[in-house]
Amino acid sequence: MEAIDRIKKIEVLDEYFDEKENLKEYLDNNINIWFPDKRNIKAAIKVEEGEAEYFRKRTYFPYQKIKKTNKDGSIVIEMKIGDFMEVIPTILRWIPHVQVISPIELKNEVKDRLLTYLQKD
């Protein structure tokens, strides 16, 4: 069954929305469903050597920049975010090959999510 099959009633309203100024730029700078108005959190992760190439080829995080390539081939990526949920799903997907460097609050949030998962039956 498709979602459209579940519609029982439609009501036409006299409401509309104004297109956001610089909509294309706004959409281009958001890579998931989180659309923060401010990107005031600077975060950093370390990516292991074997996975670093994926992060060089694709943007996984908002304003992603490779800040350092380590001697062991791992990389440090910095990003600007407005909400931890912009990056947590991606970080969880890449564990154990990524490690949160900063901020400590993001590292703790990821850790708490992992511990909660491990405590479930």
Backbone bond lengths (Angstrom), bond angles and torsions (degrees), N, CA, C in turn:
res aa  C-N    CA-C-N  psi(-1)  N-CA   C-N-CA  omega(-1)  CA-C   N-CA-C  phi
1 M - - - 1.451 - - 1.532 108.50 -
2 E 1.291 115.97 131.14 1.461 121.01 178.62 1.525 110.01 -85.39
3 A 1.304 115.84 157.48 1.462 120.96 -178.92 1.519 111.81 -60.21
4 I 1.309 116.80 -35.07 1.475 119.77 -178.94 1.524 110.94 -64.98
5 D 1.318 117.93 -27.22 1.463 121.80 178.50 1.522 112.20 -67.99
6 R 1.307 116.98 -19.05 1.461 121.30 -177.50 1.526 113.26 -87.72
7 I 1.311 118.10 -7.94 1.468 121.32 -179.54 1.522 109.01 -69.66
8 K 1.317 114.49 124.44 1.464 119.84 -178.60 1.528 112.18 -103.39
9 K 1.327 116.98 -28.96 1.454 120.12 -175.62 1.521 108.84 -151.71
10 I 1.313 115.60 141.02 1.462 121.90 176.52 1.515 107.66 -124.73
11 E 1.317 115.34 134.71 1.455 120.86 177.98 1.525 108.26 -126.92
12 V 1.308 117.05 123.10 1.456 121.89 178.46 1.524 108.76 -84.31
13 L 1.311 116.08 127.13 1.458 121.54 -178.45 1.524 110.30 -108.77
14 D 1.299 115.64 158.83 1.460 120.93 176.37 1.527 110.86 -90.95
15 E 1.304 117.63 23.68 1.453 122.34 -179.14 1.521 109.34 -102.45
16 Y 1.293 114.29 153.91 1.457 120.23 175.85 1.516 108.03 -151.26
17 F 1.293 116.19 172.34 1.458 119.41 178.33 1.515 108.74 -120.88
18 D 1.298 114.50 151.44 1.456 120.57 175.74 1.517 108.56 -89.19
19 E 1.301 114.58 134.70 1.459 119.27 177.70 1.519 109.39 -63.59
20 K 1.326 114.73 133.40 1.459 120.86 179.62 1.526 109.16 -62.49
21 E 1.323 114.90 138.14 1.455 119.87 176.30 1.526 108.57 -61.18
22 N 1.304 117.83 139.28 1.469 123.19 -178.54 1.532 111.82 57.35
23 L 1.338 116.51 43.51 1.461 121.38 -175.69 1.527 112.51 -57.36
24 K 1.307 117.62 -44.80 1.470 120.18 -178.86 1.527 110.87 -60.20
25 E 1.311 117.29 -46.27 1.463 120.95 178.83 1.528 110.31 -62.34
26 Y 1.310 116.34 -41.88 1.465 122.41 179.23 1.526 110.15 -59.55
27 L 1.332 117.28 -47.33 1.460 121.22 179.65 1.521 111.89 -68.44
28 D 1.316 117.19 -38.06 1.462 121.41 179.39 1.523 111.98 -63.65
29 N 1.323 117.55 -29.55 1.461 121.79 -177.43 1.523 113.25 -91.16
30 N 1.313 117.18 2.31 1.455 121.52 177.35 1.523 107.98 -118.42
31 I 1.316 115.81 128.88 1.459 119.09 -174.39 1.523 113.57 -109.25
32 N 1.313 117.49 3.09 1.457 121.00 178.59 1.528 108.99 -150.58
33 I 1.308 117.56 -161.67 1.471 120.39 -175.43 1.512 114.09 -79.37
34 W 1.314 117.78 -6.93 1.459 121.23 -179.95 1.513 109.23 -87.47
35 F 1.317 116.87 123.33 1.456 122.73 -177.50 1.528 110.23 -124.08
36 P 1.309 117.48 73.12 1.470 118.67 -178.77 1.528 111.45 -72.24
37 D 1.311 115.77 147.58 1.465 119.84 176.12 1.513 111.46 -76.37
38 K 1.323 116.34 -29.21 1.470 120.99 -179.65 1.519 109.24 -123.68
39 R 1.279 115.65 142.96 1.464 122.11 173.69 1.525 106.72 -116.53
40 N 1.314 114.57 80.59 1.458 120.26 -173.64 1.529 113.36 -108.92
41 I 1.324 117.12 12.28 1.457 121.29 177.72 1.527 108.18 -115.14
42 K 1.313 115.61 122.93 1.453 121.02 175.72 1.524 107.05 -97.37
43 A 1.322 116.57 125.07 1.457 121.22 -178.38 1.524 109.51 -125.43
44 A 1.324 115.44 157.78 1.463 120.78 178.70 1.520 109.48 -143.77
45 I 1.328 114.84 142.95 1.460 121.47 174.87 1.523 109.26 -132.52
46 K 1.311 114.77 158.38 1.457 121.42 173.44 1.524 107.01 -109.97
47 V 1.325 116.02 132.87 1.465 121.94 -179.81 1.527 107.83 -115.96
48 E 1.330 116.61 130.53 1.461 121.09 -179.61 1.527 111.78 -63.04
49 E 1.313 115.00 158.40 1.466 122.26 -176.52 1.532 112.92 -53.39
50 G 1.313 117.50 -47.61 1.465 120.76 -176.32 1.515 114.75 -61.70
51 E 1.308 116.98 -26.54 1.460 121.81 -178.20 1.521 112.58 -104.07
52 A 1.314 117.19 -10.74 1.469 121.59 -176.06 1.527 112.16 -56.53
53 E 1.314 117.45 -36.72 1.468 120.94 -178.30 1.526 111.79 -60.05
54 Y 1.331 117.39 -36.68 1.465 120.71 178.38 1.522 111.16 -62.45
55 F 1.323 116.00 -38.81 1.456 121.03 -178.77 1.525 111.86 -77.72
56 R 1.320 116.85 -19.66 1.467 120.10 173.49 1.524 111.04 -76.43
57 K 1.316 116.56 -31.39 1.466 121.58 -174.81 1.523 113.91 -89.32
58 R 1.326 117.17 -22.67 1.462 120.20 -173.64 1.521 110.43 -136.04
59 T 1.312 116.17 146.71 1.462 121.48 175.65 1.526 108.29 -89.66
60 Y 1.321 115.84 116.09 1.459 121.94 178.54 1.520 112.44 -101.00
61 F 1.344 116.02 -22.43 1.456 120.47 -174.45 1.529 110.30 -129.26
62 P 1.349 117.07 153.62 1.460 120.32 177.71 1.534 111.70 -61.71
63 Y 1.307 115.59 133.18 1.465 122.19 178.31 1.532 111.41 52.95
64 Q 1.304 115.87 40.46 1.463 122.82 -179.22 1.525 111.03 -67.17
65 K 1.334 115.82 130.08 1.462 121.38 176.27 1.518 109.01 -138.42
66 I 1.309 116.15 133.36 1.459 120.20 174.16 1.516 106.69 -79.86
67 K 1.315 116.01 115.41 1.460 121.20 -175.48 1.518 112.53 -94.59
68 K 1.333 116.30 -23.53 1.457 117.59 -175.93 1.525 109.47 -158.61
69 T 1.324 115.28 140.49 1.454 121.52 169.00 1.525 106.27 -111.64
70 N 1.313 116.17 120.56 1.458 121.67 -177.31 1.528 111.38 -83.42
71 K 1.310 116.45 162.03 1.466 121.90 -179.18 1.522 112.20 -58.83
72 D 1.339 116.98 -30.91 1.464 120.45 -179.55 1.529 113.03 -81.16
73 G 1.345 117.52 1.37 1.465 121.90 178.91 1.513 114.10 94.00
74 S 1.313 117.42 -10.44 1.465 119.90 176.69 1.522 108.99 -72.70
75 I 1.313 115.63 161.90 1.463 120.77 179.80 1.526 110.42 -127.57
76 V 1.314 114.95 155.77 1.460 121.65 173.25 1.520 106.67 -111.33
77 I 1.320 115.47 126.29 1.461 122.05 -179.65 1.516 108.56 -113.14
78 E 1.326 115.90 131.83 1.459 121.45 172.74 1.515 108.54 -108.24
79 M 1.325 115.17 151.69 1.457 121.13 179.70 1.520 109.46 -150.07
80 K 1.320 116.12 160.13 1.460 121.98 174.84 1.517 107.22 -113.60
81 I 1.335 115.40 125.82 1.454 120.12 -177.82 1.526 110.20 -131.92
82 G 1.308 114.69 163.02 1.459 120.34 177.16 1.511 111.91 -112.16
83 D 1.331 116.18 -14.72 1.458 121.64 -176.98 1.528 107.20 -153.03
84 F 1.316 117.48 136.61 1.462 120.57 -179.59 1.528 112.36 -57.54
85 M 1.330 116.81 -30.69 1.461 119.53 -177.99 1.528 112.92 -66.64
86 E 1.305 118.01 -13.29 1.464 119.91 173.51 1.522 111.36 -65.07
87 V 1.327 117.04 -28.15 1.461 120.49 -173.28 1.527 114.33 -119.15
88 I 1.316 118.62 -22.50 1.463 120.55 -175.90 1.534 112.75 -57.32
89 P 1.322 120.74 -48.13 1.470 118.47 -179.71 1.529 113.18 -57.88
90 T 1.303 117.55 -39.14 1.470 120.77 179.84 1.523 110.40 -69.88
91 I 1.314 117.03 -42.31 1.462 120.27 177.67 1.527 110.21 -59.51
92 L 1.328 117.11 -46.97 1.458 120.64 179.77 1.526 111.72 -61.04
93 R 1.311 116.37 -36.94 1.466 120.87 -179.77 1.528 112.03 -65.04
94 W 1.324 117.09 -31.77 1.458 121.48 -175.98 1.534 114.09 -96.44
95 I 1.323 118.17 -3.46 1.469 119.90 176.54 1.519 107.14 -64.49
96 P 1.298 120.59 134.96 1.461 130.23 16.78 1.526 114.39 -99.19
97 H 1.317 117.21 16.49 1.468 120.68 -173.45 1.524 113.86 -90.90
98 V 1.334 116.84 -3.77 1.468 120.79 176.59 1.520 109.19 -126.59
99 Q 1.308 114.30 153.82 1.466 120.64 178.60 1.526 107.78 -138.14
100 V 1.322 116.68 130.71 1.462 120.80 176.79 1.527 108.29 -74.03
101 I 1.316 115.15 127.68 1.465 121.10 176.44 1.524 110.13 -94.46
102 S 1.316 115.81 -47.14 1.468 120.34 -178.95 1.522 109.75 -157.43
103 P 1.322 117.10 157.58 1.456 128.48 -4.22 1.528 110.36 -76.27
104 I 1.292 115.96 162.57 1.468 121.71 -178.37 1.530 110.74 -61.24
105 E 1.337 117.06 -31.50 1.468 120.37 179.31 1.529 111.01 -64.10
106 L 1.326 116.65 -37.85 1.472 120.46 177.03 1.521 109.67 -68.02
107 K 1.318 116.99 -44.33 1.464 121.27 178.13 1.528 110.38 -57.89
108 N 1.331 116.46 -44.12 1.465 120.70 179.82 1.524 111.81 -66.16
109 E 1.315 117.22 -38.38 1.471 120.73 178.60 1.528 110.75 -63.42
110 V 1.323 117.35 -43.72 1.465 121.22 177.75 1.527 109.67 -63.38
111 K 1.307 116.60 -44.77 1.465 121.81 179.09 1.533 110.91 -59.99
112 D 1.334 116.69 -45.80 1.464 120.69 179.73 1.532 111.38 -61.38
113 R 1.312 116.66 -39.37 1.469 120.14 178.73 1.522 111.03 -65.12
114 L 1.314 116.52 -41.13 1.462 120.28 178.54 1.524 111.33 -65.73
115 L 1.314 117.12 -42.94 1.466 121.21 179.24 1.524 110.61 -64.21
116 T 1.319 117.45 -41.01 1.465 121.08 177.53 1.527 110.44 -61.22
117 Y 1.322 115.63 -42.92 1.469 120.48 178.78 1.527 110.41 -62.21
118 L 1.319 117.56 -45.08 1.458 121.66 -177.19 1.528 112.42 -67.68
119 Q 1.328 117.63 -23.67 1.454 120.79 -179.64 1.529 112.51 -82.94
120 K 1.321 116.89 -11.26 1.473 119.52 179.13 1.526 110.27 -80.14
121 D 1.309 115.06 149.72 1.480 119.87 -179.82 1.485 111.54 -75.28
